[in-house]
Amino acid sequence: MINTKDLDPNFRYEVAKEPGGANIMRCFACGTCTAGCPVRAIDDKYNPRKIIRMVLLGMRERVLKSDFIWLCSTCYTCYDRCPQGVHLTDIMTALKNIAVREGYVHPSFREQARLVGTFGRLYEVEDFDNKKREKMGLPPVKKRCDEVTRIVEDTDVKVMTE
């Protein structure tokens, strides 16, 4: 059920103003994007045609709080096949940007920000890793990359980890 009180009629215009979202209102729901989508083949929650429809209807909160906007693999299959030039990959990026501004960040990205802020990379380097590198004749890797963690501390990236 859709409660009309929860709809934001200006959401489509907000997405259209976002870089990459300009062509969203060209969509006439032909389904070409959904038919060729490799993510759709794996996960039924990700339905590009349905996502665009939800945006056009103004289901702002439901779209921005959802996990499905983060599932796009940016393979550009939909981008290349859309007869209307909707460029769904760009629209998904626009939706993600709006979601982040609104404070809806997928937990996987929060974890990535935490790891980069803590170690300066996406994984922790242990003594075990350096011992394996030494056996292969490779130089050791520092456990922390202080330059990167300093950059993270000096920018707003730390907000994502809260």
DSSP file (Angstrom, degrees, kcal/mol; ACC not computed):
  #  RESIDUE AA STRUCTURE BP1 BP2  ACC     N-H-->O    O-->H-N    N-H-->O    O-->H-N    TCO  KAPPA ALPHA  PHI   PSI    X-CA   Y-CA   Z-CA
    1    1 A M              0   0    0      0, 0.0     2,-0.5     0, 0.0     0, 0.0   0.000 360.0 360.0 360.0 140.0    0.0    0.0    0.0
    2    2 A I        -     0   0    0      3,-0.0     2,-0.7     5,-0.0     3,-0.0  -0.955 360.0-148.3-112.7 123.0    1.2    3.5   -0.8
    3    3 A N    >   -     0   0    0     -2,-0.5     3,-1.9     1,-0.1     4,-0.3  -0.817   7.1-149.3 -89.3 118.4    0.0    6.3    1.5
    4    4 A T  G >  S+     0   0    0     -2,-0.7     3,-1.0     1,-0.3    -1,-0.1   0.730  94.7  66.1 -63.0 -21.3   -0.3    9.4   -0.7
    5    5 A K  G 3  S+     0   0    0      1,-0.2    -1,-0.3     3,-0.0    -2,-0.0   0.756  97.9  54.9 -69.9 -23.1    0.6   11.5    2.4
    6    6 A D  G <  S+     0   0    0     -3,-1.9    55,-0.4     2,-0.0     2,-0.3   0.494  87.7 103.2 -87.9  -3.6    4.1   10.0    2.3
    7    7 A L    <   -     0   0    0     -3,-1.0    52,-0.2    -4,-0.3    51,-0.2  -0.580  57.9-153.5 -85.8 142.4    4.8   10.9   -1.3
    8    8 A D    >   -     0   0    0     50,-3.2     3,-1.9    -2,-0.3     4,-0.4  -0.914   3.0-166.1-113.3 101.8    7.0   13.8   -2.3
    9    9 A P  T 3  S+     0   0    0      0, 0.0     3,-0.2     0, 0.0     4,-0.2   0.677  87.5  55.6 -64.6 -15.6    5.9   15.1   -5.7
   10   10 A N  T 3> S+     0   0    0      1,-0.2     4,-2.1     2,-0.1     3,-0.3   0.466  79.1  93.1 -93.8  -2.2    9.2   17.1   -6.0
   11   11 A F  H <> S+     0   0    0     -3,-1.9     4,-2.5     1,-0.2     5,-0.2   0.905  82.6  53.6 -59.9 -42.9   11.5   14.1   -5.5
   12   12 A R  H  > S+     0   0    0     -4,-0.4     4,-2.1    43,-0.3    -1,-0.2   0.862 109.7  48.6 -60.6 -35.3   11.8   13.5   -9.3
   13   13 A Y  H  > S+     0   0    0     -3,-0.3     4,-1.7    -4,-0.2    -1,-0.2   0.862 108.8  53.2 -73.0 -35.6   12.9   17.1   -9.8
   14   14 A E  H  X S+     0   0    0     -4,-2.1     4,-0.9     2,-0.2    -2,-0.2   0.922 111.9  45.2 -62.3 -44.3   15.4   16.8   -7.0
   15   15 A V  H >< S+     0   0    0     -4,-2.5     3,-0.6     1,-0.2     6,-0.3   0.902 110.3  54.9 -65.9 -40.8   16.9   13.7   -8.6
   16   16 A A  H 3< S+     0   0    0     -4,-2.1    -1,-0.2     1,-0.2    -2,-0.2   0.815 106.9  51.0 -63.2 -31.1   16.8   15.4  -12.1
   17   17 A K  H 3< S+     0   0    0     -4,-1.7    -1,-0.2     4,-0.1    -2,-0.2   0.720  92.3  92.7 -78.1 -21.7   18.8   18.4  -10.7
   18   18 A E  S X< S-     0   0    0     -4,-0.9     3,-2.6    -3,-0.6     4,-0.3  -0.475  97.9 -91.9 -71.7 140.7   21.5   16.0   -9.2
   19   19 A P  T 3  S+     0   0    0      0, 0.0    -1,-0.1     0, 0.0    -2,-0.1  -0.342 116.2  18.0 -54.0 125.9   24.5   15.3  -11.5
   20   20 A G  T 3  S+     0   0    0     -4,-0.1     3,-0.3    73,-0.1    70,-0.1   0.194 106.7  86.5  97.0 -15.1   23.6   12.2  -13.5
   21   21 A G    X   +     0   0    0     -3,-2.6     3,-1.7    -6,-0.3     4,-0.2   0.399  51.8 106.4 -97.7   3.6   19.9   12.4  -12.8
   22   22 A A  T 3  S+     0   0    0     -4,-0.3     3,-0.4     1,-0.3    -1,-0.2   0.779  79.3  46.6 -56.9 -33.6   18.9   14.6  -15.7
   23   23 A N  T >  S+     0   0    0     -3,-0.3     3,-1.9    63,-0.3     4,-0.4   0.287  75.4 109.5 -96.0  11.5   17.2   12.0  -17.9
   24   24 A I  G X  S+     0   0    0     -3,-1.7     3,-1.1     1,-0.3    -1,-0.2   0.837  75.1  55.5 -60.1 -34.0   15.1   10.3  -15.2
   25   25 A M  G 3  S+     0   0    0     -3,-0.4    -1,-0.3     1,-0.2    -2,-0.1   0.480  91.4  73.9 -81.7   0.2   11.8   11.6  -16.5
   26   26 A R  G <  S+     0   0    0     -3,-1.9    -1,-0.2    60,-0.1    -2,-0.2   0.700  72.3 109.6 -77.3 -20.4   12.5   10.2  -20.0
   27   27 A C    <   +     0   0    0     -3,-1.1    -3,-0.0    -4,-0.4    55,-0.0  -0.314  40.6 178.4 -63.8 131.4   11.7    6.6  -18.7
   28   28 A F        -     0   0    0     -2,-0.1    -1,-0.1     0, 0.0    -3,-0.0   0.078  52.4-107.9-118.7  22.7    8.5    5.1  -20.0
   29   29 A A        +     0   0    0      1,-0.1    -2,-0.1    20,-0.1    20,-0.0   0.868  61.9 154.2  60.3  45.3    9.0    1.8  -18.1
   30   30 A C        -     0   0    0      1,-0.1    -1,-0.1    19,-0.0    -3,-0.0   0.784  50.4-131.8 -73.0 -25.7    9.9   -0.4  -21.1
   31   31 A G     >  +     0   0    0      3,-0.0     4,-2.4     4,-0.0     5,-0.2   0.478  68.7 126.1  90.4   2.9   11.8   -2.8  -18.8
   32   32 A T  H  > S+     0   0    0      1,-0.2     4,-1.5     2,-0.2     5,-0.1   0.890  74.8  52.7 -60.1 -38.8   15.0   -3.0  -21.0
   33   33 A C  H  4 S+     0   0    0      1,-0.2     4,-0.4     2,-0.2    -1,-0.2   0.883 112.0  44.9 -64.2 -38.7   17.1   -2.0  -18.0
   34   34 A T  H >4 S+     0   0    0      1,-0.2     3,-0.7     2,-0.2    -2,-0.2   0.877 108.3  57.0 -73.7 -38.2   15.6   -4.7  -15.9
   35   35 A A  H 3< S+     0   0    0     -4,-2.4    -1,-0.2     1,-0.2    -2,-0.2   0.844 114.7  36.5 -64.4 -34.8   15.8   -7.4  -18.5
   36   36 A G  T 3< S+     0   0    0     -4,-1.5    -1,-0.2    -5,-0.2    -2,-0.2   0.420  86.7 119.1 -98.7   2.3   19.6   -7.1  -19.0
   37   37 A C    <>  -     0   0    0     -3,-0.7     4,-1.2    -4,-0.4    -3,-0.0  -0.552  46.8-162.0 -77.4 120.3   20.6   -6.3  -15.4
   38   38 A P  H  > S+     0   0    0      0, 0.0     4,-0.7     0, 0.0    -1,-0.2   0.824  92.7  53.8 -69.7 -29.8   23.0   -8.9  -13.9
   39   39 A V  H >> S+     0   0    0      1,-0.2     4,-3.0     2,-0.2     3,-0.9   0.904 104.4  55.3 -69.3 -40.2   22.2   -7.9  -10.4
   40   40 A R  H 34 S+     0   0    0      1,-0.3    -1,-0.2     2,-0.2     6,-0.1   0.851 101.7  58.5 -59.4 -35.2   18.5   -8.4  -11.0
   41   41 A A  H 3< S+     0   0    0     -4,-1.2    -1,-0.3     1,-0.2    -2,-0.2   0.787 116.0  34.4 -65.7 -26.5   19.2  -11.9  -12.1
   42   42 A I  H << S+     0   0    0     -3,-0.9     2,-0.5    -4,-0.7    -2,-0.2   0.823 126.1  32.5 -95.7 -38.7   20.8  -12.6   -8.7
   43   43 A D    ><  -     0   0    0     -4,-3.0     3,-1.2     3,-0.1    -1,-0.3  -0.963  57.5-160.2-130.7 115.5   18.6  -10.5   -6.3
   44   44 A D  T 3  S+     0   0    0     -2,-0.5    -1,-0.1     1,-0.3    -4,-0.1   0.692  88.1  72.7 -66.9 -19.0   14.9   -9.8   -6.9
   45   45 A K  T 3  S+     0   0    0      1,-0.1     2,-0.9    22,-0.0    -1,-0.3   0.817  84.8  74.7 -64.9 -28.7   15.1   -6.8   -4.6
   46   46 A Y    <   +     0   0    0     -3,-1.2    -3,-0.1    -7,-0.2    -1,-0.1  -0.762  55.9 154.8 -91.5 106.8   17.0   -4.9   -7.3
   47   47 A N     >  -     0   0    0     -2,-0.9     4,-2.4     1,-0.1     3,-0.3  -0.879  26.3-164.1-133.2  98.7   14.6   -3.9  -10.0
   48   48 A P  H  > S+     0   0    0      0, 0.0     4,-2.3     0, 0.0     5,-0.2   0.864  90.6  51.2 -54.1 -42.0   15.7   -0.8  -12.0
   49   49 A R  H  > S+     0   0    0      1,-0.2     4,-2.1     2,-0.2     5,-0.1   0.910 111.7  47.8 -63.1 -41.1   12.3   -0.2  -13.6
   50   50 A K  H  > S+     0   0    0     -3,-0.3     4,-2.6     2,-0.2    -1,-0.2   0.883 109.5  53.3 -66.6 -39.1   10.7   -0.3  -10.2
   51   51 A I  H  X S+     0   0    0     -4,-2.4     4,-2.1     2,-0.2    -2,-0.2   0.934 110.2  46.7 -62.6 -46.4   13.2    2.0   -8.6
   52   52 A I  H  X S+     0   0    0     -4,-2.3     4,-2.8     1,-0.2    -1,-0.2   0.914 111.9  51.8 -62.1 -41.8   12.7    4.6  -11.3
   53   53 A R  H  X S+     0   0    0     -4,-2.1     4,-2.2     1,-0.2    -2,-0.2   0.913 108.3  51.0 -60.0 -43.3    8.9    4.2  -10.9
   54   54 A M  H  X>S+     0   0    0     -4,-2.6     5,-2.7     2,-0.2     4,-1.0   0.890 111.1  48.7 -62.5 -39.3    9.2    4.8   -7.2
   55   55 A V  H ><5S+     0   0    0     -4,-2.1     3,-0.7     1,-0.2   -43,-0.3   0.939 111.4  49.0 -65.1 -46.5   11.3    7.9   -7.8
   56   56 A L  H 3<5S+     0   0    0     -4,-2.8    -2,-0.2     1,-0.3    -1,-0.2   0.832 109.9  52.0 -64.4 -31.9    8.8    9.3  -10.3
   57   57 A L  H 3<5S-     0   0    0     -4,-2.2    -1,-0.3    -5,-0.2    -2,-0.2   0.712 118.3-113.3 -75.3 -19.9    5.9    8.6   -7.8
   58   58 A G  T <<5 +     0   0    0     -4,-1.0   -50,-3.2    -3,-0.7     2,-2.1   0.729  60.4 154.3  95.5  25.1    7.7   10.5   -5.1
   59   59 A M     >< +     0   0    0     -5,-2.7     4,-2.2     1,-0.2     5,-0.2  -0.367  15.8 157.2 -82.8  60.1    8.5    7.7   -2.7
   60   60 A R  H  >  +     0   0    0     -2,-2.1     4,-2.9     1,-0.2     5,-0.3   0.919  64.8  42.4 -54.8 -59.9   11.5    9.6   -1.4
   61   61 A E  H  > S+     0   0    0    -55,-0.4     4,-2.3    -3,-0.3    -1,-0.2   0.902 114.6  51.2 -60.0 -43.6   12.0    8.1    2.0
   62   62 A R  H  4 S+     0   0    0      1,-0.2     4,-0.4     2,-0.2    -1,-0.2   0.885 114.7  43.2 -63.5 -39.1   11.4    4.5    0.9
   63   63 A V  H >< S+     0   0    0     -4,-2.2     3,-0.9     2,-0.2     6,-0.3   0.946 116.2  45.6 -71.6 -48.9   14.0    4.9   -2.0
   64   64 A L  H 3< S+     0   0    0     -4,-2.9    -2,-0.2     1,-0.2    -1,-0.2   0.820 115.3  46.3 -68.9 -30.8   16.7    6.7    0.0
   65   65 A K  T 3< S+     0   0    0     -4,-2.3    -1,-0.2    -5,-0.3    -2,-0.2   0.522  94.5 105.0 -86.7  -5.1   16.4    4.4    3.1
   66   66 A S    <   -     0   0    0     -3,-0.9     3,-0.2    -4,-0.4     4,-0.1  -0.314  67.3-140.8 -79.0 157.9   16.5    1.2    1.0
   67   67 A D  S >  S+     0   0    0      1,-0.2     3,-1.6     2,-0.1     4,-0.2   0.723  92.1  76.1 -80.5 -24.6   19.3   -1.2    0.5
   68   68 A F  G >  S+     0   0    0      1,-0.3     3,-1.3     2,-0.2     4,-0.3   0.749  81.6  64.3 -68.1 -23.2   18.5   -1.7   -3.2
   69   69 A I  G 3  S+     0   0    0     -6,-0.3     3,-0.4     1,-0.2    -1,-0.3   0.748 101.2  54.1 -69.6 -18.1   20.0    1.6   -4.4
   70   70 A W  G <  S+     0   0    0     -3,-1.6    -1,-0.2     1,-0.2    -2,-0.2   0.459  91.6  76.0 -90.4  -1.8   23.4    0.4   -3.2
   71   71 A L    <   +     0   0    0     -3,-1.3    -1,-0.2    -4,-0.2    -2,-0.1   0.630  59.8 117.3 -87.4 -14.1   23.2   -2.8   -5.3
   72   72 A C        -     0   0    0     -3,-0.4    -3,-0.0    -4,-0.3   -35,-0.0  -0.333  49.7-160.2 -58.9 127.8   23.9   -1.4   -8.7
   73   73 A S        -     0   0    0     -2,-0.1    -1,-0.2     0, 0.0    -2,-0.0   0.405  30.2-127.2 -90.6   2.4   27.1   -2.9  -10.0
   74   74 A T        +     0   0    0      1,-0.1    -2,-0.1    15,-0.0    15,-0.0   0.892  59.0 146.7  49.6  47.7   27.7   -0.1  -12.5
   75   75 A C        -     0   0    0      1,-0.0    -1,-0.1    14,-0.0    -3,-0.0   0.650  53.1-136.7 -82.7 -16.3   28.1   -2.6  -15.4
   76   76 A Y     >  +     0   0    0      1,-0.1     4,-2.1     3,-0.0     5,-0.2   0.605  65.9 127.0  69.4  15.2   26.5   -0.1  -17.8
   77   77 A T  H  > S+     0   0    0      2,-0.2     4,-1.6     1,-0.2     5,-0.1   0.946  79.5  42.3 -63.3 -47.2   24.3   -2.8  -19.4
   78   78 A C  H  > S+     0   0    0      1,-0.2     4,-1.8     2,-0.2     9,-0.3   0.874 111.5  56.9 -65.3 -37.3   21.2   -0.7  -18.8
   79   79 A Y  H  4 S+     0   0    0      1,-0.2     8,-0.2     2,-0.2    -1,-0.2   0.908 111.5  41.5 -59.7 -45.6   23.1    2.5  -19.9
   80   80 A D  H  < S+     0   0    0     -4,-2.1    -1,-0.2     1,-0.2    -2,-0.2   0.789 119.5  43.2 -75.3 -28.8   23.9    1.0  -23.2
   81   81 A R  H  < S+     0   0    0     -4,-1.6    -2,-0.2    -5,-0.2    -1,-0.2   0.647  78.3 113.4 -96.6 -16.3   20.5   -0.6  -23.9
   82   82 A C    ><  -     0   0    0     -4,-1.8     3,-0.9     1,-0.2     5,-0.1  -0.392  52.7-155.2 -64.7 122.5   18.0    2.0  -22.8
   83   83 A P  T 3  S+     0   0    0      0, 0.0    -1,-0.2     0, 0.0    -3,-0.0   0.690  94.2  48.4 -70.9 -16.6   16.1    3.3  -25.9
   84   84 A Q  T 3  S-     0   0    0    -61,-0.0    -2,-0.1     0, 0.0   -58,-0.0   0.441 109.3-119.2-101.8  -2.3   15.4    6.6  -24.1
   85   85 A G    <   +     0   0    0     -3,-0.9   -62,-0.1    -6,-0.1    -6,-0.1   0.877  56.9 154.5  67.9  37.9   18.9    7.3  -22.9
   86   86 A V        -     0   0    0     -8,-0.2   -63,-0.3   -60,-0.1     5,-0.1   0.807  37.3-150.3 -70.4 -30.1   17.9    7.2  -19.3
   87   87 A H    >>  -     0   0    0     -9,-0.3     4,-1.7    -8,-0.2     3,-0.7   0.978  14.5-172.3  57.4  63.4   21.4    6.3  -18.0
   88   88 A L  H 3> S+     0   0    0      1,-0.3     4,-2.8     2,-0.2     5,-0.2   0.815  77.7  62.8 -57.8 -35.4   20.2    4.4  -15.0
   89   89 A T  H 3> S+     0   0    0      1,-0.2     4,-1.7     2,-0.2    -1,-0.3   0.913 106.5  45.3 -58.7 -42.6   23.8    3.9  -13.7
   90   90 A D  H <> S+     0   0    0     -3,-0.7     4,-2.3     2,-0.2    -1,-0.2   0.872 111.3  53.1 -67.5 -37.2   24.1    7.7  -13.3
   91   91 A I  H  X S+     0   0    0     -4,-1.7     4,-2.6     2,-0.2    -2,-0.2   0.901 106.7  52.0 -65.6 -40.2   20.7    7.9  -11.7
   92   92 A M  H  X S+     0   0    0     -4,-2.8     4,-2.3     2,-0.2    -1,-0.2   0.892 109.5  50.1 -63.3 -38.2   21.7    5.3   -9.1
   93   93 A T  H  X S+     0   0    0     -4,-1.7     4,-2.4    -5,-0.2    -2,-0.2   0.905 109.8  50.8 -64.5 -41.0   24.7    7.4   -8.4
   94   94 A A  H  X S+     0   0    0     -4,-2.3     4,-2.2     2,-0.2    -2,-0.2   0.912 110.3  49.2 -62.1 -42.4   22.5   10.5   -8.0
   95   95 A L  H  X S+     0   0    0     -4,-2.6     4,-2.6     1,-0.2    -2,-0.2   0.899 110.6  50.5 -64.0 -40.6   20.2    8.6   -5.6
   96   96 A K  H  X S+     0   0    0     -4,-2.3     4,-2.6     2,-0.2    -2,-0.2   0.906 109.3  51.5 -63.5 -41.3   23.2    7.4   -3.6
   97   97 A N  H  X S+     0   0    0     -4,-2.4     4,-2.1     2,-0.2    -2,-0.2   0.913 111.7  46.2 -63.4 -42.2   24.5   11.0   -3.3
   98   98 A I  H  X S+     0   0    0     -4,-2.2     4,-1.8     2,-0.2    -2,-0.2   0.924 111.8  52.3 -64.1 -43.7   21.2   12.3   -2.1
   99   99 A A  H  <>S+     0   0    0     -4,-2.6     5,-3.1     1,-0.2     4,-0.4   0.910 109.4  48.6 -59.6 -44.2   20.9    9.4    0.4
  100  100 A V  H ><5S+     0   0    0     -4,-2.6     3,-1.4     1,-0.2    -1,-0.2   0.914 109.3  52.3 -64.6 -42.6   24.4   10.2    1.8
  101  101 A R  H 3<5S+     0   0    0     -4,-2.1    -1,-0.2     1,-0.3    -2,-0.2   0.849 109.5  50.8 -60.5 -32.6   23.5   13.9    2.2
  102  102 A E  T 3<5S-     0   0    0     -4,-1.8    -1,-0.3    -5,-0.2    -2,-0.2   0.487 125.1-104.4 -84.0  -3.0   20.4   12.9    4.0
  103  103 A G  T < 5S+     0   0    0     -3,-1.4     2,-1.0    -4,-0.4    -3,-0.2   0.560  80.3 130.0  93.5   9.5   22.4   10.6    6.4
  104  104 A Y      < +     0   0    0     -5,-3.1     2,-0.5    -6,-0.2    -1,-0.2  -0.802  27.6 163.9 -98.7  95.7   21.5    7.3    4.8
  105  105 A V        -     0   0    0     -2,-1.0     5,-0.1    -5,-0.1    -9,-0.0  -0.951  41.4-114.0-115.4 129.8   24.8    5.5    4.3
  106  106 A H    >>  -     0   0    0     -2,-0.5     4,-1.7     1,-0.1     3,-1.0  -0.316  26.0-120.6 -60.0 140.6   24.9    1.8    3.7
  107  107 A P  H 3> S+     0   0    0      0, 0.0     4,-2.3     0, 0.0     5,-0.2   0.804 110.8  60.6 -55.0 -32.0   26.6   -0.1    6.5
  108  108 A S  H 3> S+     0   0    0      1,-0.2     4,-1.9     2,-0.2     5,-0.1   0.883 106.2  46.3 -65.2 -36.1   29.2   -1.5    4.1
  109  109 A F  H <> S+     0   0    0     -3,-1.0     4,-2.4     2,-0.2    -1,-0.2   0.845 109.5  54.2 -74.6 -33.4   30.4    2.0    3.3
  110  110 A R  H  X S+     0   0    0     -4,-1.7     4,-2.1     2,-0.2    -2,-0.2   0.912 110.0  47.9 -62.3 -41.8   30.4    3.0    6.9
  111  111 A E  H  X S+     0   0    0     -4,-2.3     4,-2.6     2,-0.2    -2,-0.2   0.899 109.9  51.6 -66.8 -40.5   32.7    0.0    7.6
  112  112 A Q  H  X S+     0   0    0     -4,-1.9     4,-2.5     1,-0.2     5,-0.2   0.920 110.3  49.0 -61.6 -43.0   35.0    0.9    4.7
  113  113 A A  H  X S+     0   0    0     -4,-2.4     4,-2.4     1,-0.2    -1,-0.2   0.891 111.0  50.8 -62.8 -39.3   35.3    4.5    6.0
  114  114 A R  H  X S+     0   0    0     -4,-2.1     4,-1.9     2,-0.2    -2,-0.2   0.932 111.4  47.2 -64.0 -45.4   36.1    3.1    9.5
  115  115 A L  H  X>S+     0   0    0     -4,-2.6     4,-3.3     2,-0.2     5,-0.7   0.921 113.8  46.4 -63.2 -45.3   38.8    0.8    8.2
  116  116 A V  H  X5S+     0   0    0     -4,-2.5     4,-1.3     1,-0.2    -1,-0.2   0.903 113.7  49.9 -64.6 -40.1   40.4    3.5    6.0
  117  117 A G  H  <5S+     0   0    0     -4,-2.4    -1,-0.2    -5,-0.2    -2,-0.2   0.819 119.3  37.6 -66.5 -30.5   40.3    5.9    9.0
  118  118 A T  H  <5S+     0   0    0     -4,-1.9    -2,-0.2     3,-0.2    -3,-0.2   0.911 135.8  13.6 -86.7 -48.2   41.8    3.4   11.3
  119  119 A F  H  <5S-     0   0    0     -4,-3.3    26,-2.1     2,-0.4    -3,-0.2   0.585  93.2-118.0-108.8 -13.7   44.4    1.6    9.2
  120  120 A G  S  <<S+     0   0    0     -4,-1.3     2,-0.3    -5,-0.7    -4,-0.2   0.580  92.3  55.9  82.1   9.1   44.7    3.8    6.1
  121  121 A R  S    S-     0   0    0     -6,-0.7    -2,-0.4    -9,-0.1    -1,-0.3  -0.930  97.6 -95.4-158.1 176.2   43.5    0.9    3.9
  122  122 A L  S    S+     0   0    0     -2,-0.3     2,-0.3    -3,-0.1    -6,-0.1   0.481 103.3  37.0 -84.7  -1.8   40.5   -1.5    3.7
  123  123 A Y  S    S-     0   0    0     -8,-0.1     2,-0.4    -7,-0.0    -1,-0.0  -0.992  83.9-109.6-146.0 155.1   42.1   -4.3    5.6
  124  124 A E        -     0   0    0     -2,-0.3     2,-0.6    -4,-0.0    20,-0.1  -0.695  28.3-137.2 -84.6 130.9   44.4   -4.6    8.6
  125  125 A V        -     0   0    0     18,-0.6     2,-0.2    -2,-0.4    -1,-0.0  -0.794  25.2-167.5 -89.9 124.3   47.9   -5.8    7.9
  126  126 A E     >  -     0   0    0     -2,-0.6     4,-1.5     1,-0.1     3,-0.3  -0.556  37.9-104.1-104.0 169.9   49.0   -8.4   10.5
  127  127 A D  H  > S+     0   0    0      1,-0.2     4,-2.3     2,-0.2     5,-0.2   0.855 121.3  62.0 -60.0 -35.3   52.5   -9.9   11.2
  128  128 A F  H  > S+     0   0    0      1,-0.2     4,-2.0     2,-0.2    -1,-0.2   0.906 101.7  50.9 -56.9 -43.7   51.3  -13.0    9.4
  129  129 A D  H  > S+     0   0    0     -3,-0.3     4,-2.0     1,-0.2    -1,-0.2   0.913 111.0  47.3 -62.9 -43.4   50.8  -11.0    6.2
  130  130 A N  H  X S+     0   0    0     -4,-1.5     4,-2.4     2,-0.2    -1,-0.2   0.841 108.6  54.7 -69.7 -32.4   54.3   -9.5    6.4
  131  131 A K  H  X S+     0   0    0     -4,-2.3     4,-2.0     2,-0.2    -1,-0.2   0.906 109.4  47.9 -65.2 -40.4   55.9  -13.0    7.1
  132  132 A K  H  X S+     0   0    0     -4,-2.0     4,-1.3     2,-0.2    -2,-0.2   0.897 111.8  50.2 -65.2 -39.8   54.2  -14.3    3.9
  133  133 A R  H  <>S+     0   0    0     -4,-2.0     5,-3.2     1,-0.2     4,-0.3   0.902 108.5  52.6 -63.8 -41.2   55.5  -11.3    2.0
  134  134 A E  H ><5S+     0   0    0     -4,-2.4     3,-1.5     1,-0.2    -2,-0.2   0.911 106.2  53.1 -62.0 -42.6   59.0  -11.8    3.3
  135  135 A K  H 3<5S+     0   0    0     -4,-2.0    -1,-0.2     1,-0.3    -2,-0.2   0.810 109.4  49.8 -62.0 -29.8   58.9  -15.5    2.1
  136  136 A M  T 3<5S-     0   0    0     -4,-1.3    -1,-0.3    -3,-0.2    -2,-0.2   0.411 121.6-108.0 -89.8   2.7   58.0  -14.3   -1.4
  137  137 A G  T < 5S+     0   0    0     -3,-1.5    -3,-0.2     1,-0.3    -2,-0.1   0.697  75.1 136.0  81.2  18.8   60.8  -11.7   -1.4
  138  138 A L      < -     0   0    0     -5,-3.2    -1,-0.3    -6,-0.2    -2,-0.1  -0.709  58.9-106.7 -99.1 151.5   58.5   -8.7   -1.0
  139  139 A P        -     0   0    0      0, 0.0    -1,-0.1     0, 0.0    -3,-0.0  -0.374  44.1 -96.1 -71.2 155.6   59.1   -5.8    1.3
  140  140 A P        -     0   0    0      0, 0.0     2,-0.4     0, 0.0   -10,-0.1  -0.320  32.4-129.6 -69.8 155.9   57.0   -5.6    4.5
  141  141 A V        -     0   0    0     -3,-0.1   -11,-0.1    -2,-0.0    -8,-0.0  -0.890  25.8-110.5-106.0 135.7   53.9   -3.4    4.5
  142  142 A K        -     0   0    0     -2,-0.4   -17,-0.1     1,-0.1     3,-0.1  -0.351  20.0-131.3 -62.1 144.7   53.4   -0.9    7.3
  143  143 A K  S    S+     0   0    0      1,-0.1   -18,-0.6   -19,-0.1     2,-0.4   0.841  92.4  28.0 -67.0 -33.2   50.5   -1.9    9.7
  144  144 A R        -     0   0    0    -20,-0.1     2,-0.9   -24,-0.1   -24,-0.2  -0.975  67.7-145.2-129.9 144.4   49.1    1.6    9.5
  145  145 A C    >>  -     0   0    0    -26,-2.1     4,-2.1    -2,-0.4     3,-0.6  -0.817  20.3-175.4-106.3  89.3   49.3    4.2    6.7
  146  146 A D  H 3> S+     0   0    0     -2,-0.9     4,-2.2     1,-0.2     5,-0.2   0.784  77.1  60.3 -61.1 -30.6   49.4    7.4    8.9
  147  147 A E  H 3> S+     0   0    0      2,-0.2     4,-1.8     1,-0.2    -1,-0.2   0.929 108.7  43.6 -63.1 -43.9   49.3    9.7    5.9
  148  148 A V  H <> S+     0   0    0     -3,-0.6     4,-2.5     2,-0.2    -2,-0.2   0.922 112.8  51.0 -68.6 -44.2   45.9    8.3    4.8
  149  149 A T  H  X S+     0   0    0     -4,-2.1     4,-2.3     1,-0.2    -1,-0.2   0.869 109.0  52.9 -62.7 -34.3   44.5    8.3    8.3
  150  150 A R  H  X S+     0   0    0     -4,-2.2     4,-1.9    -5,-0.2    -1,-0.2   0.904 108.6  49.7 -65.7 -40.8   45.5   11.9    8.7
  151  151 A I  H  X S+     0   0    0     -4,-1.8     4,-0.6     2,-0.2    -2,-0.2   0.930 111.0  49.5 -62.3 -44.7   43.7   12.8    5.5
  152  152 A V  H >< S+     0   0    0     -4,-2.5     3,-0.9     1,-0.2     6,-0.8   0.909 110.9  49.8 -61.3 -42.4   40.6   11.1    6.8
  153  153 A E  H 3< S+     0   0    0     -4,-2.3    -1,-0.2     1,-0.2    -2,-0.2   0.848 110.0  51.2 -64.5 -34.0   40.8   12.9   10.1
  154  154 A D  H 3< S+     0   0    0     -4,-1.9    -1,-0.2    -5,-0.1    -2,-0.2   0.490 109.3  58.4 -84.5  -3.2   41.2   16.3    8.4
  155  155 A T  S X< S-     0   0    0     -3,-0.9     3,-0.8    -4,-0.6     4,-0.1  -0.592  95.6-100.6-117.0-179.8   38.1   15.7    6.1
  156  156 A D  T >> S+     0   0    0      1,-0.2     3,-1.4    -2,-0.2     4,-0.5   0.369  95.8  98.0 -83.2   5.4   34.4   15.1    6.6
  157  157 A V  H >> S+     0   0    0     -5,-0.3     3,-1.4     1,-0.3     4,-0.6   0.846  72.3  67.4 -61.5 -31.8   34.9   11.4    5.9
  158  158 A K  H X4 S+     0   0    0     -3,-0.8     3,-0.9    -6,-0.8     4,-0.4   0.776  87.2  68.0 -61.4 -24.8   35.0   10.8    9.7
  159  159 A V  H X4 S+     0   0    0     -3,-1.4     3,-1.1     1,-0.2    -1,-0.3   0.856  93.4  58.8 -61.2 -34.2   31.3   11.9    9.8
  160  160 A M  H << S+     0   0    0     -3,-1.4    -1,-0.2    -4,-0.5    -2,-0.2   0.754  99.5  57.4 -67.0 -23.6   30.4    8.7    7.9
  161  161 A T  T <<        0   0    0     -3,-0.9    -1,-0.2    -4,-0.6    -2,-0.2   0.568 360.0 360.0 -86.8  -7.4   31.9    6.5   10.6
  162  162 A E    <         0   0    0     -3,-1.1    -1,-0.2    -4,-0.4    -2,-0.1   0.476 360.0 360.0 -79.4 360.0   29.7    7.9   13.4
